[in-house]
Amino acid sequence: MGPKIIRNSKVYDHIQEGERFFLEQIEKVEALEGWTVYEQPHLNGDRPDFVLCHPEKGVVIVEVKDWSLDSTNYRPIGKVLGADGQWIDKNPINQIKRYKDNLLQFISRKYVAAVEQFNKTAYAIVEPVIYFHNALVRDARDFCGNQEGKVVKIIDRSHVEAIGMNRLDEGGIRSLTIKKSLMVKNDVLPAFVQDLQMWLNPSDYHIERQEPIKLFPDQERYVKVQPGSYRRLKGVAGSGKSLILATKAARMLKQSYRVLILTYNITLRHYLRDLVSQQFGVGDRTLIRDELVISHFHHFLKQLANNYGIELPYEDDDDDFELRWIEVINERISKIEIDHNWMFDAILIDEGQDFKKQWVQFLKTFFTGKAEFFIFYDIDQDLYGRQKDVWIEESKEIKGLGFRGRPGHLNITRRLPGSIVQLISLLREYFGEQRKQEILIPYAQLDFFTKASWKNVSELQEKKSKFVYDELQSLLQQGAKIDDIAILTTHEETGVEIVKELGSKGFSVSHVYDLSGTKNIDNRRREKWKFQPGDARLKVCTVHSFKGWEASHVIFVLDRPKKSKEIVDSMSSSAPSLCFQNNQQSLDVNVGKDEKEGENRFDAKIGELLFIALSRVRYHEKMNFCSFTCLNFIPKYNELQKIFN
């Protein structure tokens, strides 16, 4: 019978001769029975030419190039002459590797399980193939820079013709002939393929049977679409900002609007995707696949750069490197017409307090104006200091961005337990932060199901991870479930220690750290994509990366923040004997102004981190209890135990 072919009725690019030839050859091959072939599927902004799936052999991504490499429009390595006369980097090796990584790290919800069992071998679950229709393999390899190796397979017309004549062994695509027996035996591969096909060919049958969450009246008023508008919504922790965003996105998709959701944290992408899917409910779920893109801002910039062959400046520790990226991208796209794929009727920004004004100005380029440009934010969760001048609320700063009037405001928390709200209020008073937004609860009485405790610990006694392990065991003995627990840290070295210790004790841990200890940003990102909701793993995370998330049980390890070194150094350099005292009033009279300012900055940072950690606690009716525990390793704050206990 041959493979099952799923045609794309909304093909965005004109069908090239090479694509047509490839499809004609494989659709008649009886030996490919059991395979499903998807034409130009939408993979969260990427559109490879074909994706082939088989539950026992794996997944193949095929990118087809009709390029005649003997033309002067092509030159090594991977350079293509653009319409504006400039040479563009369009190396298909980089393109298809990006497709593969996006599929594994964002589209699939089962790849994490494959990595857990098979480590690096799991990467072979997807085979990337580049088919050059009008060039020989040797010329294609030279053009691509001989980067093929074991990562990407390059084939030419002779290989596709061999497949069409049932000579699969001569076709050059290993997955068509080799069964991944071990992954099949462990049910990893069938589960991976089934999950991927739920995205590639969605239907109401595949809906995870969760009813859409009903919004309260104060939330519902922000869901209605105001075409062509630029809007802002400020909300306290737990007020439902992400829920409103997801509901708006779902309803816009049902109205056939094309939607882009952006966040700052990598870890929020899966969470928001699942929330949009839940709020969408019953309907044509191909709209989620075809018309929705969810990304974090830096990845969005990289996707744009890759699509237009733009080489971005090196990413360094400078906080303004994104502005240099934007400048380079703007220089290129200002000379061309932007692809339909990169224009959106609605742009929704979650955790907008983490965005810079220039980022928002840049994003307007990709807004069609048909629906809404909407920013959701919470000034009190500005850990990165982006809102020092409160640009998002200052009339002079937002001038020219399209926003008018005052932002909407939600001040009632629907998630935080009453006792946690009370603790936040007391801590704000302690740290002198009375000007923060007041958090209201929808009922007057405090809850009786929240356990909050503060434990002062001397790090000289034993490893910090030992105290974390003891607290974790206590929660499990009280009936807490492992995937309802989050361990939050303020220092990467502490987080690495905890992950290694818990891993040695048999816990499966999802984390965001570079376990090599080198603090490599790429290693961190490789872990962050694994940080997904509902994966039944214990979560260990920095406070920064957990913003936007929630957990029933939070263990907060209060160590000196990784970015506080300069504060501590400034305090100790001129006052070597200064120790962290119990409170600001007890500072020695000999401490100078600079030391006091350093102390105040340190207090402010700790106050922010405590607030973020506390505001992540979630309670719902089906739970026995929720909890917050602070393991304090900074003697200066030992007296906070009185507030908690």
N, C-alpha and C positions, 0 to 999 in steps of 0.2 A: 504493500500500500504506500510505502514511503512515509516521510515525516509529515506531521501536522503543521500547516502553514497558517500563521495568524497575521493577516495583512493589516496595515495601519491605514485606516480610512482618512486620517488627517496627516498625510505625509507633508512635512514642512519643506523639504528640499526636493527639487526635481529629480526623478529617478534617472540615474546615469546608466549607460549601457553595461558597465561592469556589474552593477547591482542586479540589473535585469538578467544578465547571463548567469550570475551565481545562483539566483533563485530558480531559474529554469533548469539548471543542471541538478540541483539537489532535490527538488520537489518530486522527481521521478524515480529516485533511488530507493528500491525496496529495502536495501540493507540499512537504511536510516529510519526504519519503522521504530517508533518509541521516542524519537526525537520530536521536539516542538520548536519551530522556527518563528521568531518574532521579527517583523520588519519595522525598522526605525522606531524602536520603543523609546519612551521618554524616561530617562533615568535621572530625575532631579536636576534638570538643566542640560544633561548630556543626551545626545541622540546618536548612538552607534548605528551603523547600517543594519546589522543583524545580531540577534542574540539567540543561540541554540541551547536548548536544555534537555537533559536526560537524567532521570533519577538514579541511574547506576553508573553513568560515565562522566557526568559533570556538566559544566557550562562553558560555552565557547562564545567569545565576542569577536565579530568580524567587521573590520573596517575596510571598505572597498575604495581604491583609488584608480581613477581612469587616466592618471597623469602619463603623458608621453615624456619620459625622462630625458630623451635626446633633444628635447626642445630647449632653447636658450632661456626659457622661463623657470628652469629648475637647475639648482646647483647644490653640491654637497656643502655643509651637512644639513639636510632638511630645509634648505632655503627655497622659497617660492617668490617670484616677482609679483608684487601687488599692482593693482590698477593705478596707484599713485606713483608707480615707478620705484618704490622702495622694496628692498628684499625683506621678506617676512619669514620668521622661524615657524615652519609648519611641519616639523618632523612628526610623521605619524606614529613613530615609536612612543614619543612623549604623550601624544593624543590618546592612544589606546591604553597605555598604562594608567593614565588619568581616569579613563572610563572604568577600568577594572577596579582601581582603588575606591572610586566613588560607589560602585556597585557593592563592593565588599563592606565598606565602612559605613555607608549610610543606608542604602536600599535594603541590604540583608539584615535580618534580625537573628539569623542563625549562624553567622560566620564566627561570632565570639565563641560559641560552643565548639566549633571546628578547631579554632585556635587552642582552646583549652585542652583538647584531646590530642591534637597532632602538631602543635607548635608551628614552626615555619613551614612544615610540609603542607599545611592547610591552604597556603597561598596558591597551590597548584589546582585547587578546586575549580578555578576559572582559567581557561586558556585563551589568551589574546592572539588574534590572527590578523595580519594585514594582507589583503589580496590586491596585488598590482595587476590590473587587467591588460594594460598596454605596455608592460615592461617585464623583462626577464628578472629572475630572482637575483642574479649576480649584480645587475645594475641597480636594483632596488636596495640591495644591501649597501652598496657603495654610497647611494644617495642618503640613506639613513645613518651612515657612519658605522656600519658593521656592528651595531649595538644589539643585534638580534639575540644571539646566544640562546639561553634556556628560558628567557623571560617572555619574548615575543617571537612568534613564528611568522615568517614572510613566505608567501606563496605567489605563484603566477598562474596564468591561464592554463598551462599544462596540468597543474595540480587539480584545478577545478574540473577540467575535462575528465581526468582520471576518476574523480569522485562520481561524476555523471555517468561513467561506464561501470559503476559498482566496484572499481578497484580502489577501495578506501585506503589500503596500505600505501598506495602511491600518492595519496592526496595531501600528505604532509601535516594533517591535523590529527594529533595523537588521540585526542578525546573521542574521536569517531570510532576508534578501534579498540581502545584499552579500557577495561572496566576497573574502576577504583574499588577493588574488593574490600579492603579494610574499612574504608569510609562507609561502604554500603552495609557491611556486617554490623557496624556500630550505629547504623541508622543516621549517621551525620549527613551524608550526601543526600539521601532522599528528603530529609527534613529541610536541608538548605535549598534544594531545587523547588520543593513545594512552596516554601515561603517566598522565594523569588517570583514564582509564577503567580502568586496571589497579588503581587505588585504589577507584573507585566500584563496580566489578564484578569483584572478585578471584577467581582460581581457581588450582588447582595448575599449570595450564598456564603461568601468568604468573610462577611462582616464578623468581627469579634463581637460577640453578643453582649455589648455594653450599651445601655440606654444613654442617649445624650443627656448631659447634665443640664438641669433646668436653671435658668438664670433668675436672680432676684430682680425686682423692678428697677432698682438703682443701677444694675448692670445692664439690663435689657435696653435701656434708653440709648446706649452707645453702639448698639449692634446695627441699627438701621443705616443703610448706605446713603451718603450724601455725595452724589457724583461730582467729581472735580474739586473736592475739598481737601484742605490740609488741616488735620486735627491732632490734638494732643489730649492725653488722658493721664492724669497723675493719680496714683493710688497707693495707699499704705500696704504693708505686707499682708498678704492673704485676702486682699479685697477682690480678687478675681480678674486681674488684668490679663493674664495669659489665657484664662477661660474666655473672656470677651474677645480677645484677638482670635482664638481658634474658632469661635462661633461665627465671627464676622467672616473669616476666611472660608469656612464651610458654606455659608449662605451666598457669598460672592461666587464661589465655584459653581454652585447650583444655578446661578444667573449667567454662567458662561464667561465670567470675568477671569482674566489671567492674573494669578496672585504670586507675589514674592514676599516671603517672611524672612526677616533678617534678625539675628541676635548677635551678641558679642561673644558669648561662651560657646565653644564647640559642643559642650556636653548637653546643651539644651535642644539640639536639632531633633533627636529621636523623641524626646518628651513632647515637643510641639507637634511633630508628625502624628504621634499616637492620639494626641488631644484633638487635632483637626479631624482625624478619621472617626473618632468617637462622636464628635459634634455633628459630623456630616450625616450620620445615620443611614437611612435607606435612600437610594437614589442611584443615578448613573455614576458609579465610582471610578469610571475611567477618567472623569473630570479631575479627580485627585491626582491621578497618575500624569495626565497630559497638561494640566493647567496650573499646577502648584510647584513652586520651587522653594525649598527651605535651606538656608545656608547661614553660616556665620560670616561676618563682614569680610574678614581677611580671605576666606576661601572664595567668596564672591569675586573679589578683586583678582585672585589668581585664575579663576575660571575665565573672566573677561580677558585677561592677559593671554592665556593659552589659546582662547578662541581667535584672537586677532593677531597672534604671533608676536606678542610684545614681551620683550625681555625686561623684567622688573629689577630695580636696584636691589642690592643685597639687604636682607632683613637683619637689622642689628638691634641693639638695646635702646637705641634712640627712640623716644616716644613719638617722634614725628615721621617715622619711616613710611607710614601709610599715606601721608600727604605727598611724599615723593612718588609713591606708586600711583596715586590719583593723578598727579601731574603728567606722568609718562603715558598713562592710559588716555587721559583727555587729549593729549597731543595727537594721538593716533586716531581716536574715534571722531574727532572734530573734522576729519578730512573724508570720512566715509559715512555711508548710511548704516545705521545700527540694525543688525539682524532682528527679525521678528522674535526669535527665541529669547532675546535679551530686553524686550519691551514688556512692561507689565501694567495692567489696568489698576492694580492695587499694590501698594507697598506698605507692609505692616512691620513695624520695628518693635521688638520686645526688649525689655531692659534698656530703654532709650537713654537712661542717664549715663550709660557707658559709651555713648556715641559722641563724637565731636561735631561741632557745627559744620565744618568743612565736609565731613562725610555725608551729612544730610543734603548739603548743597549739591554734591556730586551725584547722589542717588536720584535727584530730580530728573536727571538726563534720561532715565530709564522708565519714567512714569508717563503713561499715555494720557492721564487725566480723566479716564472714563469712569473710574470708581473713586478710591480714596488713597491719600498718603497719610498714614496714621502712626503716631508715636505713643507708645505706652511706657511709662517711667515711674520711678520712685526716687526722688532726690535723696532720701535718707539712706539709700543703698549705693551711694556713689563712692565705692572703695578706690576707684582709680583717679579721683580728683578731677574728673572731666567737667564738673559743674561748679568750679570755683567761682565763676562769674554768673552762675545760674543762667547760662545763655538760653536754655530751653524755655525759660519763663520771662526773660527780660525783653521788653518790647523793642528796644533798640537792637538787640542781638538777633532777633528773629525776623527783623525787617528784610524783605526781599526773599524770604524762604517760603512765603505763601500762607503762614499761620496768622490768624486774626483772633482778636479777643482773648479772653482768659481760657486756660485749659480746663477740661472737665476734671472733676475731683471725686474720688471715692475714699471716704475716711472710715468705713466700717469693714473690719476684717471678718471674713466668713470662715477662715481656716484656723486662726490662732486660738488656743484655749484661753479663757479669761485670766487664769493665773499667770500665764506667760505674758500677757499684755500688762498685767500689774507689775511683773518683774522688770519688763522693759522700761516702764515709767520710773521705777525706783532707781534703776541703773542710769537712766538719763539724768536724773536729779543728782546722782553721785558724781557723774562725769561733767556736770554743768552743761547739759545739752537740752535745756528746756525749750529751745526754739524749734525743735524737730516737730514733724507732723504728729498731731494727736491721733492715736489709734483708738477707735471706738469698737465696742463689741455689741452685738444685737440683743443682748440680754443683760440684766443688771447683776445677777448673781455670778459668783465665780464657779468654775467647774470643780468637780470632785474626782476627776479621773486623770489628773496630771501630776506626775512626780517630778519635782525639780530639786536638784541638789548641787552643792558646791563643795568640792573636796580639795583641800590644800595638800600638795604632795611635794616632798623634797626629792629633787631629781638625783641627789647624791646617794639615795638609798639603793635603788635598783633602776633598771631600764624603764623608760617611760612606757614602752610597749607592754610591760608586765602589768601596770595599773590599768591600761586600756583593756587587756585581755581579761583581767578580773572583773571589770565593769561589764564587759560583753557577756561573760559567762553568767553574771547575775541577772542580766536582762533576759537571757535565754531561759534560765531557770524559772523566771516569773511568767513565761509564756510568750515573750516577744518572738516574732518571726525574723529570720536572718535578713530577708530582703526589705524589712521595715526599719532597719537600723542603718544610720549613717554616722561615721566617725570623721569629724572635721578637724583639720589642723591649721596652724598658723605658720608652720615652718616645714619646708620640704624635707629636710633631714629627718625630722621627727616622723613625718609621713612615711618615708622610705623604711625606717626602722619598724614601724607598726605593720606595714604590708609584709615585710619579710618575716616578722615574728608570727603573725597570724597565718601566713602561708605555710610556715614550718609546722604549724599545729593542725593543718588539714583544712583550713578555711579557703574557700574559693573567693577571691577578692577582686573587685573592680576598683581601679584607682586612677590617678592622673599624674603619677610621678615618674621620673627617670630613675629606675632602680639601679642604674650603673653608678649613681652618685655624681655624675658629671654635670647634672642640671642642663642636659641637652634639650633644646626646645623641640626638636623633631621627635625625640624619644617620648617627650611628654605628650605630644599630639598623637603619637601612635597609641598611647594608652587612653587618651580622652575619647576617641571614637568608640571605644569599647564600653564607655560609661553610659549604659542604656537602662531605661525603666523596665521593670518586670523580668529581669534576667536571673532572679533568684540567687544573686551573689551579694556578699557583704560589700558595702560601699565605703571606701576611705578616700577622702577628698580634701582639697584646700577649701577654705571658706569662700575664696573668690570664685572657684569653679562650681560651687554648689548654689550660687545665687540663681534664683528661679526654680530651684528644686524644692522638694519637701520630704520629710520623713517623720514617721511616728515616734521614733526614738533617736535622739541626737546625743552623741558623746562628743563634747567639745574639748580638745586638748589645747589649753592656753599656754603656749610657749612664746618666747620672744619672736615677733613677726619677722619673716625673712627680710623685709624691707626696712626694718627699724635700726639696722646697724649704724647708719649714718646719724640717726638721732642719738643712739647710745654713745657713739664716738664723740659727738659734739658735746655731750654732757660730761664724759669722763676725761676728755683731753685737758680741760682747764680745772677740773675738780676730781682728781684721781680717787679721793676717798669717799666720793658720793655713792651711796647705795640707794636703791629704790626704797623709799620710806612708805609708811602706811597710808599717808594721804598728803595732799599738796600743802596743807597748813604746817606739817611737821618738818618741812625742808629746813636745813641748817641756815642760820642767818648769813653765813659767809658765802652761800651759794649765789653766784652772780645772776644777772638778768638772762644771759644766754643759756645758763643751765636750767633756769626756770622755764624758759621758752621750750627748751628741749624736752623737759619733763611734761609740759603741757601737750606738746605734739605727740609724745608717746602715749599719754593718757587718752588723747583723742583717737589715736589709732586703735588702742585696745577697746575703747568704747564702741567704735564702729564695728569691730570684729565680733564683739559680744552681741551686739544688736542683730547683725546678720545671722549669726549662729542661732540665736533664740528665735528669730523670725522664720526659721525653716521648720519648726515643729508643726505637725499636723495632727488633728484629731477628727475622727468621724464616729458615727453612732455604732458601727459594728465592732469597734475596738474595745478591749477590756480597759486599756489605759494607754497613755502616751507619756513620754518622759524627756527631760533634758538634764544632762549631767555635765558639769564643767570640772575637768581635772586641771587644776591650776598649778603651774610650775613656775610662777613669777611671785616671789615672796611679797612684793609691793602690794599685791591685791589680795592678800590673805584675809583681810577684814571683810571682803565681800561675802564671805561665808555667812555672816550675820544676816545679810539681806535674803539669802536663799533659805537658810535653815532656821 
